[in-house]
Amino acid sequence: MSVLSACGGPKSLSVIQVNALRGVIQPIEREGRLSGGFALLAGAIDAAREAEGGRTLAIGNLNFLHGTPEAWFTKGRAVVDLMNEVGFSALVVGPRDFYFGADALAALSTAARFPFLSANIVDREGRTPSYLKPWFYDARSRAGFIGLSPSQVLVQNLAKDVAGLSLLDSVEAAGRAAAELRAAGARRIGLFAGGVYWGAAPGSPEGDEALALLGIPEIDQYYFGPANATVPDGASMVEAAGREKLVVVQSGARFINGERISMVAFPEHPADAVFREIPVDSSTVSPSDALSQRLSSLRRDLDATMSRHVADARSALASDLERESVMGNFICDLFREYAGTDAFILNSGKIRSGFAAGPVDRLDVYNVLPFSGQVVVVEATGEQVLALLERSCTYPGNARAGRGWLQVSGITFAWNPLAPAFSRIAPGSVKVGGRPLESGRTYRIGTEAYIAGGGDGYVEFAELGIRTVESDPRSMLEVLQERLEKLGTIDAPPLGRVEERGGN
């Protein structure tokens, strides 16, 4: 457990919540203004602490340690060091915080001057891993805080990175932690559960989970995620367990990347709580001079690492989210050869960048697959392959559906974008390895674990029983860099795998 100790009775307390930082260390420029980044974040937190006057704790809520080149090339250490400088009190760990693996997270926990929280992650013995704490207690304010990790921790990570871990029932874990905090002397208890959705449909599993957590009598204040964009940001009073409780909700579309944070008063009586939204941008916040200097030094140190030469591209390789692309062909060819499969398919949203003609460095490679991923091999009949291609053809011109258009290798086909959905593939046009698709034949298809698990709407994998037979333990980003270094020179593959008929 983690206890921040001091003498005296309860103090006035406010909680600054920073959601989903996603490794953002440097500020982001938008419309002539700078937003986020640790220098501005530190300035905003310092100003809020000074204005509040009482005890103020800064708590990170999910997905802090991964998401930018700076985070990737330091395996999250740069983020933790800067959080130490700002004076964070805790971090509730989310799925992305395991992207470097549990061993790396354990090492980061020793560098952090604050605890990593998760009351529901346990090891094979059913115990909280040594690098995590279920709660922390601030004796000066006599307040305690519990962290719950989302269920996606186990399904959005490489199997090796979460090996031996499992999740307790969230209500059981939170109830046990709350009882321990009361025994430690806590007069007020807050629960951070960003993976639990407030405002979900009544009777849904998500709605039932939120209500069950509200029923834990010892907990006073809840930090939930919103069910959808219609749930307003802010704080509201609810009646539960025979008394009033405070529910705080912050939109994942606005309170991310350190560009917007909140401060919530945590009084002894929940009805007295006040919610304040704090934009973190250069028009309203003065950056911390100390953090600005630290960031400049960090950038210089990382430049040498990120600019290391990997390969040379003879010509530009452009990417496209809704059409066959040169970059998509190249990436799929590379991974089809690596996996040794009949074909390879990859959702276009996975490929975030192409290559310009000329030298390719480590940063260029990172920008192609910033969220890495894991290659899996599935066995699919020709009929099932056709169903996946039909799903792919529903995405162009339908941005709200996601970025699921498939880039392919080993497959060619023709389609009509004007035809009704799920009947757009031209009959008889699909070929695998240059031969017509056979509906009853079983093919070995390489892809990425995200869509094989139903990501981007690919329900066909589960609904049609498409079975995963191999999972590669390495990250795709690691494999990509290694293969490019061996190639030395990158040649752009030609287009022509996908023919559009009947469209504009």
N, C-alpha and C positions, 0 to 999 in steps of 0.2 A: 504494500500500500504506500501511498505518498501523503505526507502530512507537512503542511507549512505551518510552523508553530510560532506562537507569541503569547504574551500574557494579556489578561484583561477580558472584559465581556464582549458581546457581539458589537461589531463595528458596522457602519453604513457600508454597503457593498454595491458595486455595479459590475456587470459582466460585458466585456467587449467580445463579440463573436466574429471570427473571421472564417468564412466558408470556402472550401475548395480552392485553395491557393494555386494548386496545379503547378507548383514549381516556379511560378512567375517571380523572378528576382529583379529584373530590369523593368522600368516603366514602359507602358504601351502608349504609343502616340495615336490620338484620335482627334481629328478636326482641330489641329493646332494645340491640343492640350495633352498633357501627360497624365496617364491614369495608372494606378497600382505601382508595383515595384516597392522594394523594401525601404527606400529612402522616404518616399511619400507615406507609406504605411506606418513607418515609425513616427513620422511627423504627426499623422492623424491620431495615432494612439497616445502620443505624448500630450497633444493638445486636449484630447478627451479626458485624460487622467487629471490634467491641471484644472480643467473646467469643472470636473465633478467634485474634486476636493477630498473625497473619501477613499476607501479601499476600492481599487479597480483591478480586475483580473482579465487578462487577454487569453482566450481559449481558441485554439484552432480546431475546426470541425471538418474532418475527412479530407483525404486526397491532397496532401500538401507536398509530398516529397518527390513527385515525378511530374513531367509534363513540359519541360523546357530543356534546351541543350545544356544550360548551366547545371540543372539538376541531374541530367543524364550522365554527364562527364565527371561529376563528382559523386555519383551514386547517392544523391540526396544530402551529402554533407554540407554543401554550400547553404542549403535551405535551413538546416538545423543550426548552423553557426549564426546565421542572421536572426533566426528566431531567438536564440540566446541573447543576442545584442538588444533586441526589442524588449525582451522580458516576458515572453509567453509563460503562462502558468501550466498549460497542458495542451496535448494534441490528441484528439480522438481519431484513431487510425481507421482509414477506409481502404477500399480495394487498391487504389494506385500506390498506397504507401507500402505495399508488398511487392511492387513491380521489380524491385532489385533483389528480392528474396528475403526470407525470414532471417537468414544469417546477417545480411546487410542491415536489416531493420534493428536487429539486436545490437550490432556495432554502433549504429546511430543513437540508440537509446543511452549508451554510455557517454556519448558526446553531448547529449542534450542535458540542459540544466532544468528540465521539466519532465514530467512523466508522459509516456505514451499510454493512452487509456483504451481499454476494451474489456468490458465485464463479461462478454459472451464468447470470446475466443478462448478455447482451451486446447491443451495438448493431449497426447494419447492417454495420459493418466487422469484426464479430466481436470487438470489444474491450469490456472492462468500462467502462460509462458513467462519466464523470468524477465523478459524485456518489456512486458506489459503490466499495467496495473488496472484493476477494475474501477478504482475511484481515487480521488485525492481530496484531502481535507485541509482547508485554510482555517487554522485555529484563531487567527486574528479576527475574522468575521464570523467564526463558528458556522461556516458554510461548507458543504461537500458537493462534489460533482461526480456523476457517473457517466461513463462513455459506453455506447453500444455501437458495434460495427455492423454495417449492412451485410446481408447474406451474400452479396456479390463478391465479397472477399474471396470466397472459395471457388467461384465459377469464372471470375475474370482474371485469374492469375495462372501462370504455368503451374502444372501439378507439382513440380519439384520445389517451387517457391512457397507453397503452403502445405507441404507434405507433413502429415501427422497432426494437422490442425482440424478442429471441428467447431461448430457453433452451438452453444447452449440456447435453449428457448429464451427469447429476449425478456419475457416477463419474469421468468424464474431468475435469470441473471441479475436483472435490475432490482428485483425484490430482495435478493440476498445482499447485494451491494448496499442498498438503502438501509437494511437492518444493521450492517456493519458500521455504516457512517453514523447512525444514531447512537450506537454503542461507543463510538469514538468521541461523541460529544456534539455532533452536528445539530444545529437548531434549524438550519435551512438546507434543503437538498435540491439540486438541479440535475436534470437528465438530458444529456446530449444524445439524440437518436435521429440523426439526419436521414437515415435510411428508412425511417418510419414515416408514412405519409399522413399528414393532417388534411382532412377534407376529402378523403376517399369515399366512394359510394357506401352508404350504410349497408351493412351485411357482407361487405367484401372482406377478404382476408386482411387487407391493409387497414381498413377501417376498424375491424375487430381488434387488431393488434394495438392500434393507438388507444382504443377505449380500455383495453386490458391494462396497458401501462398507466393510464390515468387512474386506474383503480388501486394502484399501490399507495397506501395511505401516507407513507413517510415522505413521498416526493412532492415538492411544492411548485416547481417550475420546470417546463418542458421545452426543449428545442427540437422541433420536428422539421422534416422536409415537407414541401407542399405537394399535394397530389397532382396538381396541374396548374396552369398559368392563371386560372380563374380564382384561385385562392389568394386573397390579398396578403401582402407582406405586413408584418407588425405583430402586436401582442393582443391577446384577448383572454377574458376570464371565462372559465368553464366550471361547472359544478360537478365534482367527482369525489367519491369516497367520503361523502358527507360534508365536504367543505369546498371553498373556492380555490382554484388552481390557475396558474398562468401558463398559456400556450404561446410560444414564440415561433413564427413561421417566416422563413426568408426564401424568396424565389431563387432557384438554381440558375435562372437565366440572368439575374441581375447581381446577386451577391456571390460573385465568383472572381477568381484571379486577383484578389486583393484590391479590386477597383471600387468596392462598396462594402462597408462593414456596418455593424450595428452595436449599440450600447443599450443594455437593459438594466434598469435599477432592480436590485434583488432585495426588497425590504422584508421584514419579518411578516408583514401582512401582504399577500399577493395583490390585493386590490390597490395597493399604493404603488405598484410597479409602473415605470415609464419606459417606453420604447423610443429610441432615437436612431434614425438612419444617418450614416455618415459617408458622404462621397469621398473617395480618396483620389483627388486629382489636383493638378497644379493650379487650377483657378480658385481653389478653396483651402489648400493645404500647403504649408511650407515644408520642404523636405528636410530631413535630419542631416546636418552637415557631416556628422560622424559616419552615418550609414552611407552617404553619398561617396565619401572617400573610400570606404570599405568596398563598395560596389565597383568603383573605378579600378581598384587594385585587383579585385576578383576577375573583372573582365580582361585585364592585361594577362593575368595568370592563365586564364582559360583559352585565350586566343591562340597561343602556341599549340595547345592540345587539339583544339577544334579545327585548326587550319592545316593539320598534317595531311599530306598528299596521299590519296588512295588509288586513283586511276585517272585516265584521260578519256573523254568522250569525243569521238570523231565529229559528231554533229549533235544538235540539240535533241533531247528526248522529252517531248511534251506529254503532260497528263491531261485527262479529261474525265469528268465525273459522270457523263451521260453517253459517251460514245467510246468505241474502240480507240485506244491511244497507243502511241509508240512506246511510252513509258510503261503502260499496262502490259503490252506484249513482252517487253524486255523483262519486267519483274516476274511475270508468270512463266516465261521460258526458263529463267534462272531457277525458280523454285520447282518447276516440273522436273528439271534435270536433277536437282538436289534430292527430291523426294522419290524419283524413279517411278513416276506414275504415268498412266495413259494420258491424262490431261491434268491441267491445273486451272482453278477458277479462284478469283479474288475480287471481293467487293471494291468498287472504285474509291469509296471513302477511306479505305485503308492506305491508299497511295496519296500522300498529301503534297507531293511535289515531283517535278521532273528534274532533268539535268540540263544545264546549259552546255553548249559546246566548249570544250577545253578542259582544264584541270578540274578534278572532282576531289574535294577534301572531306574530312570526317563530318563536318557540319552539314555539307550537302547530303551525305548519306543519311545522317540522322533525320533531316527534314523530309526525306522520302517516307520513312516509316517511324514517325515520332512515338507512336504507341505500340511499336514492335509487334507482338503477337506470337503465335505458335503454329507451326505447320502441323496439320493432321491429315491422315489419309483415310478416306471413306470408300466403302464398296457400294456402288450404285448401279442399278440396272439401266438400260438405255431409256426405258420409260421414265425412270426417276431423274435421269440427267435432263431429259426433255422438260420435265416439270420445273427443274431449277432454272433452265434457260427461259422458260415462259415467265417465271417470277422476275427474272432479271429485266425482261422487256417491259415490265410495268413501271419502272423507275424514271426513264427519260421523260422530261416534261412534268414530273410529279414530285417536286422538291420536298413537299411535306412528308412524303413516304420514306425519305432517307436517301442514302448514297449507295444503293445496293446494286447498281448496274455492274454486271460481271465482266471483268477483263479476263481473257482466256488464253490458254496455250494448249495445243494438241486438239483443239476443237475449231471447226468452222461452221457457220450457219447463215441463213438469210432470214430477215424478219420484216414485217410490215407494221410500222408504228400507228397506222390508222385503223388497223383491225381491232376487234374487241379484245380486252385484256384476257390473257391466258389462252389466246388462239392467234398469237402474232408470229409464231415461228412458221416459216414457209414449209409445207409438208415435204418430207424427203430431203430437206436441205442440210440437215445436221450430219456432220462427219466427225469421227474421232480417229486420229492418226491417219487421215486421208481416206478412210473407208466409211461407208454409210452406217449411221447409228443403227444398232440392232436392239430392238425393244427388250428382248429377253436376255440379252447378254449382260454379264456383270463386269463393270469397269472399275479400275482403281483410280480414284479422283483425288488429287491433292487440293487442299484449301487451307483456310485459317480457322482456328478454333472458335472465333467469335461467330462467324455465320454458321458453322457446323453446329453450334449451340443454339441457333435460332435468332442470332443477331441480325439487325437490318430487316426483320420481317421474314426471314427464311424459315418459316414453320415447316416446310416440306421435309427437312431433315428428320424431325421428330414424327410428324404425321404419317410420313411414308415409310418410316423405319429404316432410314439410311444409316448404316452402322459405321461408326468410327473404328478402324482396325489398327491404326498406328497413331501415336502422338510423339512428335519430336520434342525432346527436352530443352532444346536451345531456343533463344529468342530469334525472331526473324531478322531483326536489325543486326545482331551479331553475325548471322549467316550471310546476310547481304554484304556487309563490309568485308568479310573474309573472302567471299567469292569475287568481289570486285578487285581486291588486291591481287588475287591469282590471275584474273583476266588481264589486268594492266591497261588494256585498251577496250573501250566500250563501243560497239557498233550498234547502230539503231536498226532494229528489225523492221521490215516493211509492214504497212497496213494491208488489209484485205482479208482478215479472218471473219469479219462480220459484214454482210451485205445488207443494205437497206433497200427494200422494195416498196413502192407505193407511197412513200413519204415525200416531203418537200425537198 
